[in-house]
Amino acid sequence: MFDRDAQRLDRKLDRLAQRLPRWAGRSLEWVRSPSSRWVRLPLAALLILGGIVGFLPVLGFWMVPLGILLLAQDIPLLRRPVLRLLSWVERTWTRWKRRW
């Protein structure tokens, strides 16, 4: 079951990386690679901590979901909630684009 969630998360993140600007997509792919695990975990923790103090300039609350997204690569318990959130964002974005 966790394997299937990991595969679904990988597919969604691959699609996201393709939609991002080239430099951002490459960065996301690099951070997601298995060899970058020791960079990904501290980066995720820093993003979450920075997001908690999001009221400060430069830092923002947007950092918390990004940190959780990175953590979901390594923590199976987070994969399903992150998948649900990504699916909801995709559906909402598609509906919003159709209206405009």
C-alpha positions, 0 to 999 in steps of 0.5 A: 500500500505504501509503495503504491502511494509512493508511486502516485506521489512520484507521478504527481511530483513529476507532473508538477516539475514539468509545469514549473519553470525549468530551473525550479523543475530541475531543482525539485527533481534533484531534491527528490532524488534518492542521493539527496536525502541528506539535503532533503530532510534538513531542507524540509525541517528548515522550510517548516520552521521558517513557515511557522514564523511566516509573519516575518518578512521574506519568510512565509506560510507557503514554506510549511506545505512545501516542507511537508511535501519534501518530508512525504518523500521519506515518511510513508505516513505523510504520503496519503495526506499529501496526495489528497492535498495535491489532488485537491489543488489540481482539481481546484486549479483546473476548475479555476482555469476553466472559469477564466 
